[in-house]
Amino acid sequence: MATKGTQGTRPGPGDKAPVFSAVTTTGERVKLADFRGRTLVLYFYPKDDTPGCTAQACSLRDHNAEITARGAAILGVSAQDEASHQRFTQKYNLNFPLIADTDNKVARAYGVLGSGLFGIARSFVGAYERVTFIIGPDGKVAHVIDHPDTRGHGDEVLRLL
């Protein structure tokens, strides 16, 4: 069930995933429709190259082959630009794309800026809540991980696939 916040509605299990179109690390435009018929692990994180975000990205990187073998793809989303994402990707050999959501459109669509004054402050600094959405092949949210274990996130995702 979706939850309301001042920055948008966060979809819940069974809800249709909000559509998006955004630019990835490589400058390629990607949209939700590109993943129709397969599972998408769409994870939002606060900032490139910080301890928790690095641990989370590396956990997903280390489990990407298993996640892919289960028919899923991974997309990371934060507010940093393509250049920041490229540095982060290269430094940690990330093997999945990151979305440069510099205008916060994807974050707003998924309600991950938070609510109240803290949510407004997040929108100004572009620091998203750490939330993962597992979107099924039918385009509906199958699972939401509200407080991922950064070091064990790959395992958390695999348990839900």
C-alpha positions as CSV (number, residue, x, y, z in Angstrom):
1,M,0.0,0.0,0.0
2,A,1.3,3.4,-0.9
3,T,2.2,5.9,1.8
4,K,1.8,9.7,1.4
5,G,4.5,12.2,2.1
6,T,4.9,15.9,1.2
7,Q,7.3,15.0,-1.5
8,G,5.0,12.4,-3.2
9,T,3.5,9.0,-2.7
10,R,5.7,6.1,-2.0
11,P,4.3,3.0,-3.9
12,G,3.9,-0.1,-1.9
13,P,3.6,-3.8,-2.8
14,G,0.9,-4.4,-5.4
15,D,1.0,-0.8,-6.6
16,K,1.8,0.1,-10.2
17,A,5.4,1.3,-10.3
18,P,5.7,5.0,-11.3
19,V,7.0,5.4,-14.8
20,F,10.3,7.2,-15.3
21,S,12.8,8.2,-17.9
22,A,16.3,9.2,-16.9
23,V,19.9,9.3,-17.9
24,T,22.4,6.6,-16.7
25,T,26.1,6.6,-15.9
26,T,26.9,6.1,-19.6
27,G,24.6,8.9,-20.8
28,E,22.0,6.4,-22.0
29,R,18.4,7.2,-21.5
30,V,16.6,4.4,-19.6
31,K,12.9,4.1,-18.7
32,L,10.8,1.7,-16.7
33,A,9.2,0.3,-19.8
34,D,12.7,-1.0,-20.8
35,F,12.3,-3.6,-18.0
36,R,8.8,-4.8,-18.9
37,G,8.8,-8.6,-18.7
38,R,11.6,-8.8,-16.2
39,T,12.2,-7.9,-12.5
40,L,13.9,-4.6,-11.7
41,V,15.7,-3.8,-8.5
42,L,15.5,0.0,-8.3
43,Y,17.4,1.3,-5.3
44,F,17.7,4.8,-4.1
45,Y,20.7,5.9,-2.1
46,P,21.8,9.3,-0.6
47,K,25.2,10.0,-2.2
48,D,28.0,8.5,-4.3
49,D,31.2,7.4,-2.5
50,T,30.0,7.6,1.1
51,P,30.5,4.7,3.5
52,G,27.0,3.3,3.6
53,C,26.3,3.9,-0.1
54,T,29.6,2.3,-1.1
55,A,28.9,-0.7,1.0
56,Q,25.4,-1.1,-0.5
57,A,26.6,-0.7,-4.1
58,C,29.4,-3.1,-3.6
59,S,27.0,-5.7,-2.0
60,L,24.8,-5.5,-5.0
61,R,27.8,-5.6,-7.3
62,D,29.0,-8.8,-5.6
63,H,25.6,-10.4,-6.0
64,N,24.8,-9.1,-9.5
65,A,25.5,-12.3,-11.3
66,E,23.1,-14.2,-9.0
67,I,20.5,-11.4,-9.2
68,T,20.7,-11.5,-13.0
69,A,20.5,-15.3,-13.1
70,R,17.1,-14.9,-11.3
71,G,15.9,-12.6,-14.2
72,A,16.4,-9.3,-12.5
73,A,18.3,-6.1,-13.4
74,I,19.7,-3.5,-11.0
75,L,19.5,0.3,-11.3
76,G,20.8,2.7,-8.6
77,V,19.4,6.2,-8.3
78,S,20.8,9.3,-6.6
79,A,20.9,13.0,-7.3
80,Q,24.5,13.3,-8.3
81,D,25.4,14.0,-11.9
82,E,26.8,11.6,-14.6
83,A,30.4,12.6,-13.9
84,S,30.0,11.7,-10.1
85,H,28.3,8.4,-11.0
86,Q,31.1,7.6,-13.5
87,R,33.8,8.2,-10.9
88,F,31.9,6.1,-8.3
89,T,31.3,3.3,-10.9
90,Q,34.9,3.2,-11.9
91,K,36.4,3.4,-8.4
92,Y,34.3,0.4,-7.2
93,N,33.9,-1.5,-10.5
94,L,30.1,-1.3,-10.3
95,N,28.5,-3.7,-12.9
96,F,25.1,-2.0,-13.2
97,P,24.0,1.5,-14.2
98,L,23.3,4.4,-12.0
99,I,20.7,7.0,-12.8
100,A,21.7,10.7,-12.5
101,D,18.4,12.0,-11.1
102,T,19.7,15.6,-10.9
103,D,16.2,17.1,-11.1
104,N,14.8,14.7,-8.4
105,K,12.0,13.6,-10.7
106,V,12.5,9.9,-10.2
107,A,12.9,10.4,-6.4
108,R,9.7,12.4,-6.2
109,A,7.8,9.8,-8.3
110,Y,8.9,7.1,-5.8
111,G,8.4,9.3,-2.7
112,V,12.0,8.9,-1.4
113,L,12.7,12.5,-0.5
114,G,10.9,12.1,2.8
115,S,8.2,14.2,4.3
116,G,7.9,17.3,6.4
117,L,10.7,19.8,6.8
118,F,13.3,17.0,6.6
119,G,11.9,16.0,3.2
120,I,12.1,19.6,2.0
121,A,15.7,19.9,3.1
122,R,16.5,16.6,1.4
123,S,15.1,17.9,-1.9
124,F,17.4,21.0,-1.7
125,V,20.6,18.9,-1.0
126,G,19.5,15.9,-3.2
127,A,20.0,13.3,-0.4
128,Y,17.5,10.6,-0.9
129,E,16.2,8.1,1.7
130,R,17.7,4.7,1.3
131,V,14.9,2.6,-0.1
132,T,14.8,-0.3,-2.6
133,F,11.8,-1.2,-4.8
134,I,11.7,-4.6,-6.4
135,I,9.4,-4.2,-9.4
136,G,8.0,-7.4,-10.9
137,P,7.8,-8.2,-14.6
138,D,4.2,-6.9,-14.6
139,G,5.3,-3.4,-13.7
140,K,4.0,-3.6,-10.2
141,V,5.9,-3.2,-7.0
142,A,6.5,-6.6,-5.5
143,H,8.6,-5.6,-2.4
144,V,9.8,-2.4,-0.7
145,I,12.9,-2.5,1.5
146,D,12.6,0.6,3.6
147,H,15.8,0.3,5.6
148,P,18.2,-1.9,3.7
149,D,21.2,-3.4,5.4
150,T,23.9,-1.7,3.4
151,R,26.5,-4.5,3.8
152,G,24.0,-7.3,3.2
153,H,21.8,-5.7,0.7
154,G,22.6,-8.2,-2.1
155,D,21.5,-11.0,0.2
156,E,18.3,-9.1,1.1
157,V,17.4,-8.7,-2.5
158,L,18.2,-12.3,-3.4
159,R,15.9,-13.5,-0.6
160,L,13.0,-11.6,-2.2
161,L,13.6,-12.7,-5.8
